[in-house]
Amino acid sequence: MRRYEDIFDQGTPVPLRRSLLGHTVDTAYERGWSTLANSDLLEAAERDGYDLLITTDRNLRYQQNLTSRKIAIVVLLSTSWPRIQQHIGEIQNIISTLAPGAYHEIEIAR
């Protein structure tokens, strides 16, 4: 079974990593990338072979040209771990179907 390499951007609740079975998850902070601008973070993540960026940055798609990206991107529309926790199944399902370069926003209800 293939193991997926994911990177969490600043603001993505770290406890989510325990719910992503079959994924190795690093954070931008752990990699020393917490001060990188979005474009530099995306380039570093692709260069280092990450498959998926999980972020809470709602503006990412407006600030970056994502059309030529190899890394898939998931935007969680909340930073609240208790709220995100209620959507783990949905997050897992979406992540399992993403193709390289895909972009998907996940609404997190209040």
N, CA and C atoms as an extended XYZ file, in Angstrom:
330
Properties=species:S:1:pos:R:3:atomname:S:1:resname:S:1:resid:I:1 pbc="F F F"
N         0.843       -1.186        0.000 N   MET     1
C         0.000        0.000        0.000 CA  MET     1
C         0.887        1.248        0.000 C   MET     1
N         0.553        2.204       -0.836 N   ARG     2
C         1.313        3.444       -0.950 CA  ARG     2
C         1.103        4.293        0.300 C   ARG     2
N         2.146        4.895        0.777 N   ARG     3
C         2.070        5.813        1.912 CA  ARG     3
C         2.109        7.234        1.355 C   ARG     3
N         1.171        8.056        1.751 N   TYR     4
C         1.075        9.422        1.263 CA  TYR     4
C         1.825       10.363        2.190 C   TYR     4
N         2.464       11.352        1.611 N   GLU     5
C         3.226       12.348        2.350 CA  GLU     5
C         2.449       13.661        2.334 C   GLU     5
N         2.053       14.124        3.510 N   ASP     6
C         1.256       15.339        3.635 CA  ASP     6
C         2.016       16.388        4.427 C   ASP     6
N         1.711       17.643        4.136 N   ILE     7
C         2.252       18.758        4.898 CA  ILE     7
C         1.088       19.615        5.380 C   ILE     7
N         1.107       19.980        6.652 N   PHE     8
C         0.107       20.876        7.220 CA  PHE     8
C         0.693       22.281        7.246 C   PHE     8
N        -0.068       23.227        6.766 N   ASP     9
C         0.286       24.633        6.833 CA  ASP     9
C        -0.015       25.147        8.239 C   ASP     9
N         0.472       26.341        8.533 N   GLN    10
C         0.149       26.981        9.811 CA  GLN    10
C        -1.374       27.066        9.939 C   GLN    10
N        -1.897       26.835       11.100 N   GLY    11
C        -3.337       26.942       11.328 CA  GLY    11
C        -4.082       25.629       11.207 C   GLY    11
N        -3.495       24.628       10.549 N   THR    12
C        -4.144       23.323       10.452 CA  THR    12
C        -3.936       22.599       11.776 C   THR    12
N        -5.027       22.200       12.438 N   PRO    13
C        -4.882       21.543       13.743 CA  PRO    13
C        -4.069       20.242       13.649 C   PRO    13
N        -2.984       20.196       14.387 N   VAL    14
C        -2.069       19.058       14.346 CA  VAL    14
C        -2.741       17.735       14.742 C   VAL    14
N        -3.721       17.719       15.674 N   PRO    15
C        -4.347       16.426       16.006 CA  PRO    15
C        -4.985       15.719       14.810 C   PRO    15
N        -5.266       16.435       13.737 N   LEU    16
C        -5.837       15.821       12.535 CA  LEU    16
C        -4.913       14.743       11.979 C   LEU    16
N        -3.620       14.871       12.188 N   ARG    17
C        -2.667       13.901       11.620 CA  ARG    17
C        -2.962       12.482       12.087 C   ARG    17
N        -3.483       12.313       13.301 N   ARG    18
C        -3.783       10.967       13.820 CA  ARG    18
C        -4.939       10.304       13.067 C   ARG    18
N        -5.745       11.089       12.393 N   SER    19
C        -6.908       10.562       11.676 CA  SER    19
C        -6.610       10.223       10.221 C   SER    19
N        -5.434       10.533        9.749 N   LEU    20
C        -5.097       10.315        8.342 CA  LEU    20
C        -4.261        9.047        8.205 C   LEU    20
N        -4.940        7.913        8.333 N   LEU    21
C        -4.269        6.621        8.242 CA  LEU    21
C        -3.677        6.434        6.856 C   LEU    21
N        -2.490        5.875        6.794 N   GLY    22
C        -1.811        5.689        5.522 CA  GLY    22
C        -1.100        6.935        5.044 C   GLY    22
N        -1.042        7.953        5.887 N   HIS    23
C        -0.389        9.214        5.539 CA  HIS    23
C         0.702        9.515        6.552 C   HIS    23
N         1.829        9.964        6.057 N   THR    24
C         2.866       10.526        6.909 CA  THR    24
C         2.660       12.031        6.867 C   THR    24
N         2.524       12.643        8.030 N   VAL    25
C         2.185       14.061        8.083 CA  VAL    25
C         3.296       14.834        8.798 C   VAL    25
N         3.769       15.879        8.144 N   ASP    26
C         4.687       16.838        8.734 CA  ASP    26
C         3.965       18.185        8.778 C   ASP    26
N         4.483       19.081        9.596 N   THR    27
C         3.940       20.437        9.603 CA  THR    27
C         4.977       21.396        9.047 C   THR    27
N         4.499       22.514        8.540 N   ALA    28
C         5.415       23.539        8.045 CA  ALA    28
C         6.356       23.962        9.175 C   ALA    28
N         5.864       24.037       10.376 N   TYR    29
C         6.684       24.416       11.526 CA  TYR    29
C         7.802       23.399       11.761 C   TYR    29
N         7.449       22.118       11.745 N   GLU    30
C         8.445       21.068       11.963 CA  GLU    30
C         9.546       21.093       10.907 C   GLU    30
N         9.190       21.454        9.699 N   ARG    31
C        10.160       21.489        8.593 CA  ARG    31
C        10.968       22.787        8.573 C   ARG    31
N        10.620       23.735        9.438 N   GLY    32
C        11.300       25.029        9.436 CA  GLY    32
C        10.781       25.958        8.361 C   GLY    32
N         9.579       25.685        7.890 N   TRP    33
C         8.986       26.445        6.797 CA  TRP    33
C         7.890       27.406        7.262 C   TRP    33
N         7.767       27.647        8.551 N   SER    34
C         6.638       28.437        9.056 CA  SER    34
C         6.677       29.893        8.595 C   SER    34
N         7.830       30.380        8.167 N   THR    35
C         7.910       31.769        7.708 CA  THR    35
C         7.837       31.897        6.189 C   THR    35
N         7.723       30.771        5.494 N   LEU    36
C         7.665       30.824        4.030 CA  LEU    36
C         6.336       31.393        3.544 C   LEU    36
N         6.403       32.204        2.513 N   ALA    37
C         5.194       32.670        1.836 CA  ALA    37
C         4.555       31.469        1.147 C   ALA    37
N         3.267       31.579        0.830 N   ASN    38
C         2.546       30.449        0.228 CA  ASN    38
C         3.235       29.895       -1.017 C   ASN    38
N         3.695       30.772       -1.897 N   SER    39
C         4.327       30.283       -3.128 CA  SER    39
C         5.594       29.493       -2.805 C   SER    39
N         6.378       29.970       -1.854 N   ASP    40
C         7.604       29.270       -1.462 CA  ASP    40
C         7.294       27.967       -0.750 C   ASP    40
N         6.238       27.965        0.062 N   LEU    41
C         5.826       26.744        0.752 CA  LEU    41
C         5.392       25.682       -0.251 C   LEU    41
N         4.601       26.058       -1.232 N   LEU    42
C         4.155       25.117       -2.257 CA  LEU    42
C         5.351       24.562       -3.036 C   LEU    42
N         6.279       25.423       -3.393 N   GLU    43
C         7.459       24.966       -4.136 CA  GLU    43
C         8.309       24.020       -3.295 C   GLU    43
N         8.521       24.357       -2.023 N   ALA    44
C         9.324       23.497       -1.141 CA  ALA    44
C         8.649       22.145       -0.947 C   ALA    44
N         7.334       22.157       -0.751 N   ALA    45
C         6.595       20.908       -0.534 CA  ALA    45
C         6.652       20.020       -1.776 C   ALA    45
N         6.486       20.602       -2.946 N   GLU    46
C         6.581       19.807       -4.180 CA  GLU    46
C         8.001       19.291       -4.389 C   GLU    46
N         8.963       20.133       -4.156 N   ARG    47
C        10.378       19.736       -4.339 CA  ARG    47
C        10.733       18.557       -3.426 C   ARG    47
N        10.158       18.558       -2.209 N   ASP    48
C        10.468       17.497       -1.245 CA  ASP    48
C         9.528       16.298       -1.340 C   ASP    48
N         8.677       16.278       -2.357 N   GLY    49
C         7.878       15.096       -2.655 CA  GLY    49
C         6.574       14.939       -1.905 C   GLY    49
N         6.058       16.009       -1.329 N   TYR    50
C         4.768       15.907       -0.647 CA  TYR    50
C         3.644       15.747       -1.663 C   TYR    50
N         2.656       14.952       -1.288 N   ASP    51
C         1.504       14.692       -2.148 CA  ASP    51
C         0.362       15.669       -1.904 C   ASP    51
N         0.254       16.147       -0.661 N   LEU    52
C        -0.928       16.904       -0.240 CA  LEU    52
C        -0.550       17.993        0.744 C   LEU    52
N        -1.087       19.189        0.513 N   LEU    53
C        -1.004       20.290        1.464 CA  LEU    53
C        -2.388       20.462        2.072 C   LEU    53
N        -2.459       20.437        3.384 N   ILE    54
C        -3.717       20.736        4.069 CA  ILE    54
C        -3.528       22.066        4.772 C   ILE    54
N        -4.424       22.996        4.483 N   THR    55
C        -4.306       24.356        4.985 CA  THR    55
C        -5.669       24.877        5.418 C   THR    55
N        -5.653       25.981        6.120 N   THR    56
C        -6.900       26.675        6.468 CA  THR    56
C        -6.919       28.052        5.805 C   THR    56
N        -6.005       28.287        4.886 N   ASP    57
C        -5.877       29.576        4.204 CA  ASP    57
C        -6.895       29.675        3.077 C   ASP    57
N        -7.974       30.373        3.352 N   ARG    58
C        -9.063       30.526        2.377 CA  ARG    58
C        -8.654       31.324        1.139 C   ARG    58
N        -7.614       32.110        1.247 N   ASN    59
C        -7.205       32.977        0.141 CA  ASN    59
C        -6.173       32.350       -0.783 C   ASN    59
N        -5.729       31.163       -0.462 N   LEU    60
C        -4.658       30.534       -1.230 CA  LEU    60
C        -4.959       30.504       -2.726 C   LEU    60
N        -6.143       30.096       -3.099 N   ARG    61
C        -6.449       29.962       -4.535 CA  ARG    61
C        -6.523       31.304       -5.249 C   ARG    61
N        -6.747       32.385       -4.491 N   TYR    62
C        -6.797       33.717       -5.098 CA  TYR    62
C        -5.412       34.342       -5.181 C   TYR    62
N        -4.509       33.903       -4.304 N   GLN    63
C        -3.175       34.483       -4.237 CA  GLN    63
C        -2.153       33.738       -5.094 C   GLN    63
N        -2.446       32.497       -5.449 N   GLN    64
C        -1.478       31.656       -6.147 CA  GLN    64
C        -2.071       31.105       -7.439 C   GLN    64
N        -1.219       30.934       -8.424 N   ASN    65
C        -1.626       30.239       -9.640 CA  ASN    65
C        -1.424       28.749       -9.366 C   ASN    65
N        -2.506       28.026       -9.224 N   LEU    66
C        -2.450       26.616       -8.836 CA  LEU    66
C        -2.549       25.659      -10.024 C   LEU    66
N        -2.680       26.187      -11.229 N   THR    67
C        -2.942       25.324      -12.388 CA  THR    67
C        -1.811       24.363      -12.713 C   THR    67
N        -0.582       24.712      -12.423 N   SER    68
C         0.529       23.835      -12.799 CA  SER    68
C         1.095       23.061      -11.598 C   SER    68
N         0.383       23.054      -10.494 N   ARG    69
C         0.872       22.391       -9.284 CA  ARG    69
C         0.701       20.883       -9.365 C   ARG    69
N         1.701       20.154       -8.818 N   LYS    70
C         1.619       18.697       -8.718 CA  LYS    70
C         1.010       18.273       -7.392 C   LYS    70
N         1.157       19.112       -6.377 N   ILE    71
C         0.668       18.798       -5.043 CA  ILE    71
C        -0.836       19.065       -4.982 C   ILE    71
N        -1.575       18.142       -4.379 N   ALA    72
C        -3.011       18.364       -4.158 CA  ALA    72
C        -3.152       19.285       -2.946 C   ALA    72
N        -4.219       20.073       -2.934 N   ILE    73
C        -4.443       21.032       -1.855 CA  ILE    73
C        -5.855       20.869       -1.319 C   ILE    73
N        -5.948       20.754        0.002 N   VAL    74
C        -7.237       20.738        0.681 CA  VAL    74
C        -7.267       21.923        1.634 C   VAL    74
N        -8.333       22.725        1.527 N   VAL    75
C        -8.512       23.859        2.417 CA  VAL    75
C        -9.656       23.538        3.361 C   VAL    75
N        -9.342       23.504        4.652 N   LEU    76
C       -10.371       23.332        5.679 CA  LEU    76
C       -10.889       24.721        6.021 C   LEU    76
N       -12.186       24.923        5.913 N   LEU    77
C       -12.747       26.248        6.120 CA  LEU    77
C       -13.066       26.505        7.591 C   LEU    77
N       -12.155       26.088        8.448 N   SER    78
C       -12.200       26.349        9.890 CA  SER    78
C       -10.847       25.971       10.470 C   SER    78
N       -10.484       26.622       11.559 N   THR    79
C        -9.288       26.236       12.299 CA  THR    79
C        -9.653       25.539       13.606 C   THR    79
N       -10.931       25.385       13.868 N   SER    80
C       -11.414       24.812       15.132 CA  SER    80
C       -11.308       23.286       15.119 C   SER    80
N       -10.425       22.737       15.959 N   TRP    81
C       -10.279       21.293       16.025 CA  TRP    81
C       -11.580       20.599       16.416 C   TRP    81
N       -12.335       21.068       17.425 N   PRO    82
C       -13.595       20.390       17.746 CA  PRO    82
C       -14.561       20.328       16.549 C   PRO    82
N       -14.608       21.377       15.743 N   ARG    83
C       -15.486       21.373       14.560 CA  ARG    83
C       -14.937       20.446       13.477 C   ARG    83
N       -13.638       20.538       13.222 N   ILE    84
C       -13.010       19.699       12.203 CA  ILE    84
C       -13.165       18.232       12.566 C   ILE    84
N       -13.037       17.920       13.843 N   GLN    85
C       -13.138       16.541       14.334 CA  GLN    85
C       -14.474       15.907       13.945 C   GLN    85
N       -15.517       16.698       13.864 N   GLN    86
C       -16.836       16.190       13.498 CA  GLN    86
C       -16.935       15.851       12.006 C   GLN    86
N       -15.930       16.218       11.232 N   HIS    87
C       -15.945       15.996        9.780 CA  HIS    87
C       -14.816       15.072        9.316 C   HIS    87
N       -14.254       14.314       10.231 N   ILE    88
C       -13.120       13.441        9.899 CA  ILE    88
C       -13.457       12.486        8.754 C   ILE    88
N       -14.608       11.845        8.804 N   GLY    89
C       -14.986       10.914        7.743 CA  GLY    89
C       -15.033       11.582        6.383 C   GLY    89
N       -15.632       12.755        6.311 N   GLU    90
C       -15.709       13.508        5.058 CA  GLU    90
C       -14.303       13.884        4.572 C   GLU    90
N       -13.456       14.348        5.487 N   ILE    91
C       -12.092       14.726        5.130 CA  ILE    91
C       -11.340       13.517        4.587 C   ILE    91
N       -11.447       12.388        5.254 N   GLN    92
C       -10.779       11.168        4.797 CA  GLN    92
C       -11.264       10.759        3.411 C   GLN    92
N       -12.573       10.820        3.186 N   ASN    93
C       -13.134       10.445        1.878 CA  ASN    93
C       -12.628       11.351        0.767 C   ASN    93
N       -12.619       12.642        1.016 N   ILE    94
C       -12.170       13.596       -0.002 CA  ILE    94
C       -10.694       13.389       -0.309 C   ILE    94
N        -9.894       13.272        0.735 N   ILE    95
C        -8.454       13.103        0.549 CA  ILE    95
C        -8.151       11.822       -0.234 C   ILE    95
N        -8.923       10.784        0.006 N   SER    96
C        -8.657        9.502       -0.662 CA  SER    96
C        -8.951        9.537       -2.161 C   SER    96
N        -9.696       10.532       -2.625 N   THR    97
C       -10.053       10.603       -4.042 CA  THR    97
C        -9.312       11.691       -4.812 C   THR    97
N        -8.452       12.449       -4.143 N   LEU    98
C        -7.781       13.566       -4.796 CA  LEU    98
C        -6.707       13.093       -5.773 C   LEU    98
N        -6.698       13.718       -6.917 N   ALA    99
C        -5.646       13.478       -7.909 CA  ALA    99
C        -4.528       14.499       -7.691 C   ALA    99
N        -3.330       14.219       -8.160 N   PRO   100
C        -2.260       15.209       -8.053 CA  PRO   100
C        -2.696       16.538       -8.681 C   PRO   100
N        -2.410       17.626       -7.991 N   GLY   101
C        -2.760       18.952       -8.483 CA  GLY   101
C        -4.187       19.382       -8.199 C   GLY   101
N        -4.993       18.514       -7.584 N   ALA   102
C        -6.393       18.853       -7.294 CA  ALA   102
C        -6.468       19.905       -6.191 C   ALA   102
N        -7.569       20.633       -6.199 N   TYR   103
C        -7.843       21.640       -5.171 CA  TYR   103
C        -9.250       21.388       -4.658 C   TYR   103
N        -9.401       21.348       -3.330 N   HIS   104
C       -10.730       21.114       -2.766 CA  HIS   104
C       -10.882       21.876       -1.452 C   HIS   104
N       -12.008       22.554       -1.297 N   GLU   105
C       -12.337       23.227       -0.037 CA  GLU   105
C       -13.370       22.374        0.693 C   GLU   105
N       -13.184       22.250        2.013 N   ILE   106
C       -14.118       21.481        2.827 CA  ILE   106
C       -14.786       22.432        3.818 C   ILE   106
N       -16.077       22.595        3.636 N   GLU   107
C       -16.872       23.426        4.544 CA  GLU   107
C       -16.971       22.711        5.886 C   GLU   107
N       -16.721       23.428        6.948 N   ILE   108
C       -16.813       22.891        8.293 CA  ILE   108
C       -17.940       23.641        8.994 C   ILE   108
N       -19.070       22.952        9.180 N   ALA   109
C       -20.258       23.594        9.766 CA  ALA   109
C       -20.013       23.967       11.221 C   ALA   109
N       -20.692       24.981       11.626 N   ARG   110
C       -20.598       25.435       13.030 CA  ARG   110
C       -21.405       24.557       13.920 C   ARG   110
